[in-house]
Amino acid sequence: MSGRGTLFSWSTNFHSVLNAFDAAAPYLCVLVELVEQPGLILVSDFAGDPVENPGLRIGMPMQVAFQPTQDPHIVLPQFRVDLLDEDQA
């Protein structure tokens, strides 16, 4: 898989639902449709500043980035704007 997709939707969350995410608030939740399988939409974090997001818009190209955690066996997929694809568009 390429790790690429298009932004389907997003939401900036200022209040966490779970106590474990209190320190992360505000955070940006993105819905990304993968290019390999149209209709397959992943829910993920946005890898970047949730308040000063880079002018997000529906349909903009996204690329997965993996965020390490305290557990060396777990990494979290996050999406960021695919600047290379954005320049070619």
SEFIZA-3560 file (N, C-alpha, C; in Angstrom, 3 decimals):
REM SEFIZA-3560
<numar><xx>0.834</xx><yy>-1.173</yy><zz>0.000</zz><atom>N</atom></numar>
<numar><xx>0.000</xx><yy>0.000</yy><zz>0.000</zz><atom>CA</atom></numar>
<numar><xx>0.883</xx><yy>1.242</yy><zz>0.000</zz><atom>C</atom></numar>
<numar><xx>0.416</xx><yy>2.251</yy><zz>-0.686</zz><atom>N</atom></numar>
<numar><xx>1.200</xx><yy>3.481</yy><zz>-0.829</zz><atom>CA</atom></numar>
<numar><xx>1.132</xx><yy>4.389</yy><zz>0.395</zz><atom>C</atom></numar>
<numar><xx>0.088</xx><yy>4.268</yy><zz>1.199</zz><atom>N</atom></numar>
<numar><xx>-0.090</xx><yy>5.170</yy><zz>2.333</zz><atom>CA</atom></numar>
<numar><xx>-0.678</xx><yy>6.508</yy><zz>1.918</zz><atom>C</atom></numar>
<numar><xx>-1.142</xx><yy>6.572</yy><zz>0.681</zz><atom>N</atom></numar>
<numar><xx>-1.720</xx><yy>7.826</yy><zz>0.180</zz><atom>CA</atom></numar>
<numar><xx>-3.239</xx><yy>7.742</yy><zz>0.164</zz><atom>C</atom></numar>
<numar><xx>-3.849</xx><yy>8.923</yy><zz>0.260</zz><atom>N</atom></numar>
<numar><xx>-5.299</xx><yy>8.991</yy><zz>0.212</zz><atom>CA</atom></numar>
<numar><xx>-5.743</xx><yy>10.418</yy><zz>-0.037</zz><atom>C</atom></numar>
<numar><xx>-7.044</xx><yy>10.622</yy><zz>0.052</zz><atom>N</atom></numar>
<numar><xx>-7.598</xx><yy>11.962</yy><zz>-0.085</zz><atom>CA</atom></numar>
<numar><xx>-8.433</xx><yy>12.268</yy><zz>1.152</zz><atom>C</atom></numar>
<numar><xx>-8.415</xx><yy>13.514</yy><zz>1.547</zz><atom>N</atom></numar>
<numar><xx>-9.148</xx><yy>13.936</yy><zz>2.735</zz><atom>CA</atom></numar>
<numar><xx>-10.649</xx><yy>13.904</yy><zz>2.448</zz><atom>C</atom></numar>
<numar><xx>-11.360</xx><yy>13.100</yy><zz>3.216</zz><atom>N</atom></numar>
<numar><xx>-12.807</xx><yy>12.954</yy><zz>3.068</zz><atom>CA</atom></numar>
<numar><xx>-13.543</xx><yy>13.939</yy><zz>3.975</zz><atom>C</atom></numar>
<numar><xx>-13.026</xx><yy>14.101</yy><zz>5.210</zz><atom>N</atom></numar>
<numar><xx>-13.603</xx><yy>15.029</yy><zz>6.174</zz><atom>CA</atom></numar>
<numar><xx>-12.655</xx><yy>15.156</yy><zz>7.358</zz><atom>C</atom></numar>
<numar><xx>-12.950</xx><yy>16.106</yy><zz>8.265</zz><atom>N</atom></numar>
<numar><xx>-12.151</xx><yy>16.256</yy><zz>9.482</zz><atom>CA</atom></numar>
<numar><xx>-12.947</xx><yy>16.991</yy><zz>10.547</zz><atom>C</atom></numar>
<numar><xx>-12.440</xx><yy>16.868</yy><zz>11.774</zz><atom>N</atom></numar>
<numar><xx>-13.065</xx><yy>17.535</yy><zz>12.910</zz><atom>CA</atom></numar>
<numar><xx>-11.976</xx><yy>17.916</yy><zz>13.905</zz><atom>C</atom></numar>
<numar><xx>-12.008</xx><yy>19.150</yy><zz>14.385</zz><atom>N</atom></numar>
<numar><xx>-11.096</xx><yy>19.562</yy><zz>15.443</zz><atom>CA</atom></numar>
<numar><xx>-11.795</xx><yy>19.335</yy><zz>16.775</zz><atom>C</atom></numar>
<numar><xx>-11.191</xx><yy>18.504</yy><zz>17.618</zz><atom>N</atom></numar>
<numar><xx>-11.780</xx><yy>18.126</yy><zz>18.896</zz><atom>CA</atom></numar>
<numar><xx>-11.061</xx><yy>18.853</yy><zz>20.031</zz><atom>C</atom></numar>
<numar><xx>-11.809</xx><yy>19.676</yy><zz>20.740</zz><atom>N</atom></numar>
<numar><xx>-11.239</xx><yy>20.455</yy><zz>21.830</zz><atom>CA</atom></numar>
<numar><xx>-11.426</xx><yy>19.779</yy><zz>23.181</zz><atom>C</atom></numar>
<numar><xx>-12.335</xx><yy>18.815</yy><zz>23.249</zz><atom>N</atom></numar>
<numar><xx>-12.588</xx><yy>18.070</yy><zz>24.484</zz><atom>CA</atom></numar>
<numar><xx>-12.452</xx><yy>16.590</yy><zz>24.187</zz><atom>C</atom></numar>
<numar><xx>-11.671</xx><yy>15.889</yy><zz>24.991</zz><atom>N</atom></numar>
<numar><xx>-11.485</xx><yy>14.461</yy><zz>24.768</zz><atom>CA</atom></numar>
<numar><xx>-12.653</xx><yy>13.678</yy><zz>25.367</zz><atom>C</atom></numar>
<numar><xx>-12.923</xx><yy>12.550</yy><zz>24.762</zz><atom>N</atom></numar>
<numar><xx>-13.979</xx><yy>11.663</yy><zz>25.256</zz><atom>CA</atom></numar>
<numar><xx>-13.425</xx><yy>10.735</yy><zz>26.330</zz><atom>C</atom></numar>
<numar><xx>-12.157</xx><yy>10.377</yy><zz>26.183</zz><atom>N</atom></numar>
<numar><xx>-11.500</xx><yy>9.489</yy><zz>27.135</zz><atom>CA</atom></numar>
<numar><xx>-10.403</xx><yy>10.240</yy><zz>27.876</zz><atom>C</atom></numar>
<numar><xx>-10.248</xx><yy>9.957</yy><zz>29.144</zz><atom>N</atom></numar>
<numar><xx>-9.227</xx><yy>10.620</yy><zz>29.958</zz><atom>CA</atom></numar>
<numar><xx>-7.822</xx><yy>10.447</yy><zz>29.387</zz><atom>C</atom></numar>
<numar><xx>-7.584</xx><yy>9.333</yy><zz>28.714</zz><atom>N</atom></numar>
<numar><xx>-6.262</xx><yy>9.064</yy><zz>28.156</zz><atom>CA</atom></numar>
<numar><xx>-5.866</xx><yy>10.085</yy><zz>27.093</zz><atom>C</atom></numar>
<numar><xx>-6.833</xx><yy>10.778</yy><zz>26.510</zz><atom>N</atom></numar>
<numar><xx>-6.555</xx><yy>11.742</yy><zz>25.450</zz><atom>CA</atom></numar>
<numar><xx>-6.604</xx><yy>13.197</yy><zz>25.929</zz><atom>C</atom></numar>
<numar><xx>-6.771</xx><yy>13.410</yy><zz>27.221</zz><atom>N</atom></numar>
<numar><xx>-6.859</xx><yy>14.773</yy><zz>27.758</zz><atom>CA</atom></numar>
<numar><xx>-5.656</xx><yy>15.631</yy><zz>27.365</zz><atom>C</atom></numar>
<numar><xx>-4.464</xx><yy>15.069</yy><zz>27.462</zz><atom>N</atom></numar>
<numar><xx>-3.253</xx><yy>15.836</yy><zz>27.162</zz><atom>CA</atom></numar>
<numar><xx>-3.127</xx><yy>16.160</yy><zz>25.676</zz><atom>C</atom></numar>
<numar><xx>-3.793</xx><yy>15.391</yy><zz>24.835</zz><atom>N</atom></numar>
<numar><xx>-3.691</xx><yy>15.597</yy><zz>23.385</zz><atom>CA</atom></numar>
<numar><xx>-4.636</xx><yy>16.683</yy><zz>22.880</zz><atom>C</atom></numar>
<numar><xx>-5.633</xx><yy>17.037</yy><zz>23.649</zz><atom>N</atom></numar>
<numar><xx>-6.629</xx><yy>18.016</yy><zz>23.190</zz><atom>CA</atom></numar>
<numar><xx>-6.012</xx><yy>19.406</yy><zz>23.138</zz><atom>C</atom></numar>
<numar><xx>-6.308</xx><yy>20.201</yy><zz>22.129</zz><atom>N</atom></numar>
<numar><xx>-7.169</xx><yy>19.844</yy><zz>21.009</zz><atom>CA</atom></numar>
<numar><xx>-6.424</xx><yy>18.965</yy><zz>20.002</zz><atom>C</atom></numar>
<numar><xx>-7.165</xx><yy>18.103</yy><zz>19.346</zz><atom>N</atom></numar>
<numar><xx>-6.583</xx><yy>17.251</yy><zz>18.314</zz><atom>CA</atom></numar>
<numar><xx>-7.525</xx><yy>17.208</yy><zz>17.120</zz><atom>C</atom></numar>
<numar><xx>-6.949</xx><yy>16.901</yy><zz>15.981</zz><atom>N</atom></numar>
<numar><xx>-7.701</xx><yy>16.904</yy><zz>14.743</zz><atom>CA</atom></numar>
<numar><xx>-7.891</xx><yy>15.467</yy><zz>14.275</zz><atom>C</atom></numar>
<numar><xx>-9.118</xx><yy>15.065</yy><zz>14.107</zz><atom>N</atom></numar>
<numar><xx>-9.468</xx><yy>13.730</yy><zz>13.635</zz><atom>CA</atom></numar>
<numar><xx>-9.779</xx><yy>13.841</yy><zz>12.135</zz><atom>C</atom></numar>
<numar><xx>-9.114</xx><yy>13.027</yy><zz>11.317</zz><atom>N</atom></numar>
<numar><xx>-9.327</xx><yy>13.076</yy><zz>9.873</zz><atom>CA</atom></numar>
<numar><xx>-9.926</xx><yy>11.768</yy><zz>9.379</zz><atom>C</atom></numar>
<numar><xx>-10.721</xx><yy>11.872</yy><zz>8.328</zz><atom>N</atom></numar>
<numar><xx>-11.231</xx><yy>10.721</yy><zz>7.604</zz><atom>CA</atom></numar>
<numar><xx>-10.571</xx><yy>10.755</yy><zz>6.241</zz><atom>C</atom></numar>
<numar><xx>-9.825</xx><yy>9.698</yy><zz>5.920</zz><atom>N</atom></numar>
<numar><xx>-9.034</xx><yy>9.655</yy><zz>4.691</zz><atom>CA</atom></numar>
<numar><xx>-9.460</xx><yy>8.445</yy><zz>3.863</zz><atom>C</atom></numar>
<numar><xx>-9.780</xx><yy>8.701</yy><zz>2.594</zz><atom>N</atom></numar>
<numar><xx>-10.123</xx><yy>7.629</yy><zz>1.659</zz><atom>CA</atom></numar>
<numar><xx>-8.843</xx><yy>7.177</yy><zz>0.955</zz><atom>C</atom></numar>
<numar><xx>-8.517</xx><yy>5.890</yy><zz>1.070</zz><atom>N</atom></numar>
<numar><xx>-7.280</xx><yy>5.371</yy><zz>0.487</zz><atom>CA</atom></numar>
<numar><xx>-7.372</xx><yy>5.305</yy><zz>-1.033</zz><atom>C</atom></numar>
<numar><xx>-6.272</xx><yy>5.635</yy><zz>-1.710</zz><atom>N</atom></numar>
<numar><xx>-6.279</xx><yy>5.628</yy><zz>-3.176</zz><atom>CA</atom></numar>
<numar><xx>-6.390</xx><yy>4.216</yy><zz>-3.727</zz><atom>C</atom></numar>
<numar><xx>-5.886</xx><yy>3.216</yy><zz>-3.002</zz><atom>N</atom></numar>
<numar><xx>-5.922</xx><yy>1.832</yy><zz>-3.495</zz><atom>CA</atom></numar>
<numar><xx>-7.319</xx><yy>1.228</yy><zz>-3.493</zz><atom>C</atom></numar>
<numar><xx>-8.200</xx><yy>1.759</yy><zz>-2.670</zz><atom>N</atom></numar>
<numar><xx>-9.547</xx><yy>1.180</yy><zz>-2.571</zz><atom>CA</atom></numar>
<numar><xx>-10.570</xx><yy>2.285</yy><zz>-2.337</zz><atom>C</atom></numar>
<numar><xx>-11.103</xx><yy>2.845</yy><zz>-3.413</zz><atom>N</atom></numar>
<numar><xx>-12.137</xx><yy>3.876</yy><zz>-3.260</zz><atom>CA</atom></numar>
<numar><xx>-13.285</xx><yy>3.359</yy><zz>-2.390</zz><atom>C</atom></numar>
<numar><xx>-13.735</xx><yy>4.190</yy><zz>-1.493</zz><atom>N</atom></numar>
<numar><xx>-14.805</xx><yy>3.812</yy><zz>-0.571</zz><atom>CA</atom></numar>
<numar><xx>-14.291</xx><yy>3.340</yy><zz>0.775</zz><atom>C</atom></numar>
<numar><xx>-12.989</xx><yy>2.984</yy><zz>0.858</zz><atom>N</atom></numar>
<numar><xx>-12.397</xx><yy>2.569</yy><zz>2.130</zz><atom>CA</atom></numar>
<numar><xx>-11.879</xx><yy>3.816</yy><zz>2.835</zz><atom>C</atom></numar>
<numar><xx>-12.522</xx><yy>4.179</yy><zz>3.938</zz><atom>N</atom></numar>
<numar><xx>-12.200</xx><yy>5.412</yy><zz>4.652</zz><atom>CA</atom></numar>
<numar><xx>-11.669</xx><yy>5.070</yy><zz>6.040</zz><atom>C</atom></numar>
<numar><xx>-10.474</xx><yy>5.588</yy><zz>6.337</zz><atom>N</atom></numar>
<numar><xx>-9.855</xx><yy>5.370</yy><zz>7.635</zz><atom>CA</atom></numar>
<numar><xx>-10.049</xx><yy>6.593</yy><zz>8.516</zz><atom>C</atom></numar>
<numar><xx>-10.259</xx><yy>6.355</yy><zz>9.804</zz><atom>N</atom></numar>
<numar><xx>-10.320</xx><yy>7.428</yy><zz>10.800</zz><atom>CA</atom></numar>
<numar><xx>-8.956</xx><yy>7.468</yy><zz>11.474</zz><atom>C</atom></numar>
<numar><xx>-8.369</xx><yy>8.643</yy><zz>11.537</zz><atom>N</atom></numar>
<numar><xx>-7.020</xx><yy>8.753</yy><zz>12.077</zz><atom>CA</atom></numar>
<numar><xx>-6.793</xx><yy>10.142</yy><zz>12.672</zz><atom>C</atom></numar>
<numar><xx>-5.632</xx><yy>10.298</yy><zz>13.305</zz><atom>N</atom></numar>
<numar><xx>-5.176</xx><yy>11.603</yy><zz>13.774</zz><atom>CA</atom></numar>
<numar><xx>-4.540</xx><yy>12.350</yy><zz>12.615</zz><atom>C</atom></numar>
<numar><xx>-4.498</xx><yy>13.664</yy><zz>12.760</zz><atom>N</atom></numar>
<numar><xx>-3.767</xx><yy>14.505</yy><zz>11.823</zz><atom>CA</atom></numar>
<numar><xx>-2.387</xx><yy>14.753</yy><zz>12.401</zz><atom>C</atom></numar>
<numar><xx>-1.352</xx><yy>14.541</yy><zz>11.611</zz><atom>N</atom></numar>
<numar><xx>0.026</xx><yy>14.764</yy><zz>12.066</zz><atom>CA</atom></numar>
<numar><xx>0.380</xx><yy>16.218</yy><zz>11.817</zz><atom>C</atom></numar>
<numar><xx>0.074</xx><yy>17.070</yy><zz>12.751</zz><atom>N</atom></numar>
<numar><xx>0.343</xx><yy>18.488</yy><zz>12.615</zz><atom>CA</atom></numar>
<numar><xx>-0.432</xx><yy>19.255</yy><zz>13.661</zz><atom>C</atom></numar>
<numar><xx>-0.316</xx><yy>20.554</yy><zz>13.622</zz><atom>N</atom></numar>
<numar><xx>-0.987</xx><yy>21.411</yy><zz>14.585</zz><atom>CA</atom></numar>
<numar><xx>-2.486</xx><yy>21.440</yy><zz>14.303</zz><atom>C</atom></numar>
<numar><xx>-3.312</xx><yy>20.984</yy><zz>15.246</zz><atom>N</atom></numar>
<numar><xx>-4.754</xx><yy>20.918</yy><zz>15.000</zz><atom>CA</atom></numar>
<numar><xx>-5.436</xx><yy>22.272</yy><zz>14.936</zz><atom>C</atom></numar>
<numar><xx>-4.870</xx><yy>23.267</yy><zz>15.584</zz><atom>N</atom></numar>
<numar><xx>-5.500</xx><yy>24.582</yy><zz>15.598</zz><atom>CA</atom></numar>
<numar><xx>-5.094</xx><yy>25.380</yy><zz>14.362</zz><atom>C</atom></numar>
<numar><xx>-3.819</xx><yy>25.290</yy><zz>14.011</zz><atom>N</atom></numar>
<numar><xx>-3.330</xx><yy>26.004</yy><zz>12.836</zz><atom>CA</atom></numar>
<numar><xx>-3.130</xx><yy>25.020</yy><zz>11.691</zz><atom>C</atom></numar>
<numar><xx>-4.196</xx><yy>24.299</yy><zz>11.327</zz><atom>N</atom></numar>
<numar><xx>-4.073</xx><yy>23.321</yy><zz>10.247</zz><atom>CA</atom></numar>
<numar><xx>-3.793</xx><yy>24.041</yy><zz>8.937</zz><atom>C</atom></numar>
<numar><xx>-3.141</xx><yy>23.357</yy><zz>7.993</zz><atom>N</atom></numar>
<numar><xx>-2.668</xx><yy>24.025</yy><zz>6.780</zz><atom>CA</atom></numar>
<numar><xx>-3.757</xx><yy>24.213</yy><zz>5.724</zz><atom>C</atom></numar>
<numar><xx>-4.839</xx><yy>24.901</yy><zz>6.079</zz><atom>N</atom></numar>
<numar><xx>-5.892</xx><yy>25.159</yy><zz>5.101</zz><atom>CA</atom></numar>
<numar><xx>-6.503</xx><yy>23.892</yy><zz>4.543</zz><atom>C</atom></numar>
<numar><xx>-6.840</xx><yy>22.970</yy><zz>5.410</zz><atom>N</atom></numar>
<numar><xx>-7.404</xx><yy>21.700</yy><zz>4.955</zz><atom>CA</atom></numar>
<numar><xx>-8.646</xx><yy>21.934</yy><zz>4.107</zz><atom>C</atom></numar>
<numar><xx>-8.796</xx><yy>21.075</yy><zz>3.083</zz><atom>N</atom></numar>
<numar><xx>-10.002</xx><yy>21.110</yy><zz>2.264</zz><atom>CA</atom></numar>
<numar><xx>-10.306</xx><yy>19.698</yy><zz>1.781</zz><atom>C</atom></numar>
<numar><xx>-11.571</xx><yy>19.414</yy><zz>1.623</zz><atom>N</atom></numar>
<numar><xx>-12.014</xx><yy>18.101</yy><zz>1.152</zz><atom>CA</atom></numar>
<numar><xx>-11.329</xx><yy>17.791</yy><zz>-0.177</zz><atom>C</atom></numar>
<numar><xx>-10.821</xx><yy>16.562</yy><zz>-0.291</zz><atom>N</atom></numar>
<numar><xx>-10.199</xx><yy>16.109</yy><zz>-1.528</zz><atom>CA</atom></numar>
<numar><xx>-8.708</xx><yy>16.352</yy><zz>-1.627</zz><atom>C</atom></numar>
<numar><xx>-8.119</xx><yy>17.033</yy><zz>-0.633</zz><atom>N</atom></numar>
<numar><xx>-6.676</xx><yy>17.281</yy><zz>-0.737</zz><atom>CA</atom></numar>
<numar><xx>-5.903</xx><yy>15.991</yy><zz>-0.478</zz><atom>C</atom></numar>
<numar><xx>-4.750</xx><yy>15.828</yy><zz>-1.135</zz><atom>N</atom></numar>
<numar><xx>-3.967</xx><yy>14.601</yy><zz>-0.985</zz><atom>CA</atom></numar>
<numar><xx>-3.355</xx><yy>14.485</yy><zz>0.405</zz><atom>C</atom></numar>
<numar><xx>-3.365</xx><yy>13.262</yy><zz>0.927</zz><atom>N</atom></numar>
<numar><xx>-2.827</xx><yy>12.976</yy><zz>2.253</zz><atom>CA</atom></numar>
<numar><xx>-1.829</xx><yy>11.820</yy><zz>2.153</zz><atom>C</atom></numar>
<numar><xx>-0.915</xx><yy>11.775</yy><zz>3.123</zz><atom>N</atom></numar>
<numar><xx>0.103</xx><yy>10.723</yy><zz>3.190</zz><atom>CA</atom></numar>
<numar><xx>0.207</xx><yy>10.248</yy><zz>4.635</zz><atom>C</atom></numar>
<numar><xx>0.316</xx><yy>8.931</yy><zz>4.829</zz><atom>N</atom></numar>
<numar><xx>0.426</xx><yy>8.390</yy><zz>6.182</zz><atom>CA</atom></numar>
<numar><xx>1.817</xx><yy>8.676</yy><zz>6.752</zz><atom>C</atom></numar>
<numar><xx>1.866</xx><yy>8.898</yy><zz>8.047</zz><atom>N</atom></numar>
<numar><xx>3.109</xx><yy>9.037</yy><zz>8.803</zz><atom>CA</atom></numar>
<numar><xx>2.907</xx><yy>8.211</yy><zz>10.067</zz><atom>C</atom></numar>
<numar><xx>3.936</xx><yy>7.553</yy><zz>10.549</zz><atom>N</atom></numar>
<numar><xx>3.788</xx><yy>6.690</yy><zz>11.713</zz><atom>CA</atom></numar>
<numar><xx>4.421</xx><yy>7.323</yy><zz>12.939</zz><atom>C</atom></numar>
<numar><xx>3.605</xx><yy>7.453</yy><zz>14.000</zz><atom>N</atom></numar>
<numar><xx>4.020</xx><yy>8.072</yy><zz>15.254</zz><atom>CA</atom></numar>
<numar><xx>4.386</xx><yy>6.980</yy><zz>16.258</zz><atom>C</atom></numar>
<numar><xx>5.643</xx><yy>6.943</yy><zz>16.730</zz><atom>N</atom></numar>
<numar><xx>6.005</xx><yy>5.950</yy><zz>17.744</zz><atom>CA</atom></numar>
<numar><xx>5.311</xx><yy>6.251</yy><zz>19.074</zz><atom>C</atom></numar>
<numar><xx>5.162</xx><yy>5.234</yy><zz>19.886</zz><atom>N</atom></numar>
<numar><xx>4.574</xx><yy>5.379</yy><zz>21.214</zz><atom>CA</atom></numar>
<numar><xx>5.602</xx><yy>4.941</yy><zz>22.264</zz><atom>C</atom></numar>
<numar><xx>5.215</xx><yy>4.986</yy><zz>23.518</zz><atom>N</atom></numar>
<numar><xx>6.113</xx><yy>4.527</yy><zz>24.581</zz><atom>CA</atom></numar>
<numar><xx>6.374</xx><yy>3.035</yy><zz>24.478</zz><atom>C</atom></numar>
<numar><xx>5.436</xx><yy>2.301</yy><zz>23.891</zz><atom>N</atom></numar>
<numar><xx>5.614</xx><yy>0.860</yy><zz>23.671</zz><atom>CA</atom></numar>
<numar><xx>6.325</xx><yy>0.676</yy><zz>22.329</zz><atom>C</atom></numar>
<numar><xx>7.523</xx><yy>0.091</yy><zz>22.314</zz><atom>N</atom></numar>
<numar><xx>8.265</xx><yy>-0.029</yy><zz>21.062</zz><atom>CA</atom></numar>
<numar><xx>7.584</xx><yy>-0.924</yy><zz>20.018</zz><atom>C</atom></numar>
<numar><xx>6.576</xx><yy>-1.670</yy><zz>20.420</zz><atom>N</atom></numar>
<numar><xx>5.873</xx><yy>-2.554</yy><zz>19.494</zz><atom>CA</atom></numar>
<numar><xx>4.642</xx><yy>-1.903</yy><zz>18.863</zz><atom>C</atom></numar>
<numar><xx>4.339</xx><yy>-0.676</yy><zz>19.265</zz><atom>N</atom></numar>
<numar><xx>3.132</xx><yy>-0.005</yy><zz>18.777</zz><atom>CA</atom></numar>
<numar><xx>3.495</xx><yy>1.320</yy><zz>18.126</zz><atom>C</atom></numar>
<numar><xx>3.012</xx><yy>1.504</yy><zz>16.910</zz><atom>N</atom></numar>
<numar><xx>3.108</xx><yy>2.805</yy><zz>16.240</zz><atom>CA</atom></numar>
<numar><xx>1.703</xx><yy>3.180</yy><zz>15.777</zz><atom>C</atom></numar>
<numar><xx>1.434</xx><yy>4.475</yy><zz>15.772</zz><atom>N</atom></numar>
<numar><xx>0.101</xx><yy>4.945</yy><zz>15.393</zz><atom>CA</atom></numar>
<numar><xx>0.145</xx><yy>5.601</yy><zz>14.020</zz><atom>C</atom></numar>
<numar><xx>-0.743</xx><yy>5.166</yy><zz>13.107</zz><atom>N</atom></numar>
<numar><xx>-0.799</xx><yy>5.840</yy><zz>11.812</zz><atom>CA</atom></numar>
<numar><xx>-1.482</xx><yy>7.191</yy><zz>11.957</zz><atom>C</atom></numar>
<numar><xx>-0.853</xx><yy>8.211</yy><zz>11.414</zz><atom>N</atom></numar>
<numar><xx>-1.415</xx><yy>9.551</yy><zz>11.368</zz><atom>CA</atom></numar>
<numar><xx>-1.290</xx><yy>10.025</yy><zz>9.923</zz><atom>C</atom></numar>
<numar><xx>-2.132</xx><yy>10.945</yy><zz>9.527</zz><atom>N</atom></numar>
<numar><xx>-2.045</xx><yy>11.458</yy><zz>8.165</zz><atom>CA</atom></numar>
<numar><xx>-1.633</xx><yy>12.919</yy><zz>8.175</zz><atom>C</atom></numar>
<numar><xx>-0.869</xx><yy>13.292</yy><zz>7.170</zz><atom>N</atom></numar>
<numar><xx>-0.438</xx><yy>14.666</yy><zz>6.968</zz><atom>CA</atom></numar>
<numar><xx>-0.740</xx><yy>15.030</yy><zz>5.517</zz><atom>C</atom></numar>
<numar><xx>-0.707</xx><yy>16.312</yy><zz>5.219</zz><atom>N</atom></numar>
<numar><xx>-0.916</xx><yy>16.753</yy><zz>3.844</zz><atom>CA</atom></numar>
<numar><xx>0.258</xx><yy>16.246</yy><zz>3.013</zz><atom>C</atom></numar>
<numar><xx>-0.038</xx><yy>15.651</yy><zz>1.862</zz><atom>N</atom></numar>
<numar><xx>0.995</xx><yy>15.156</yy><zz>0.953</zz><atom>CA</atom></numar>
<numar><xx>1.447</xx><yy>16.327</yy><zz>0.091</zz><atom>C</atom></numar>
<numar><xx>2.487</xx><yy>17.018</yy><zz>0.558</zz><atom>N</atom></numar>
<numar><xx>2.954</xx><yy>18.229</yy><zz>-0.115</zz><atom>CA</atom></numar>
<numar><xx>3.485</xx><yy>17.960</yy><zz>-1.509</zz><atom>C</atom></numar>
<numar><xx>4.093</xx><yy>16.789</yy><zz>-1.742</zz><atom>N</atom></numar>
<numar><xx>4.590</xx><yy>16.466</yy><zz>-3.079</zz><atom>CA</atom></numar>
<numar><xx>3.444</xx><yy>16.349</yy><zz>-4.061</zz><atom>C</atom></numar>
<numar><xx>2.383</xx><yy>15.646</yy><zz>-3.653</zz><atom>N</atom></numar>
<numar><xx>1.211</xx><yy>15.489</yy><zz>-4.524</zz><atom>CA</atom></numar>
<numar><xx>0.494</xx><yy>16.817</yy><zz>-4.683</zz><atom>C</atom></numar>
<numar><xx>0.460</xx><yy>17.623</yy><zz>-3.627</zz><atom>N</atom></numar>
<numar><xx>-0.204</xx><yy>18.916</yy><zz>-3.656</zz><atom>CA</atom></numar>
<numar><xx>0.478</xx><yy>19.844</yy><zz>-4.672</zz><atom>C</atom></numar>
<numar><xx>1.824</xx><yy>19.779</yy><zz>-4.759</zz><atom>N</atom></numar>
<numar><xx>2.568</xx><yy>20.604</yy><zz>-5.710</zz><atom>CA</atom></numar>
<numar><xx>2.289</xx><yy>20.198</yy><zz>-7.152</zz><atom>C</atom></numar>
<numar><xx>2.019</xx><yy>18.914</yy><zz>-7.390</zz><atom>N</atom></numar>
<numar><xx>1.770</xx><yy>18.426</yy><zz>-8.738</zz><atom>CA</atom></numar>
<numar><xx>0.338</xx><yy>18.657</yy><zz>-9.177</zz><atom>C</atom></numar>
<numar><xx>-0.569</xx><yy>18.883</yy><zz>-8.217</zz><atom>N</atom></numar>
<numar><xx>-1.982</xx><yy>19.044</yy><zz>-8.540</zz><atom>CA</atom></numar>
<numar><xx>-2.254</xx><yy>20.387</yy><zz>-9.205</zz><atom>C</atom></numar>
//
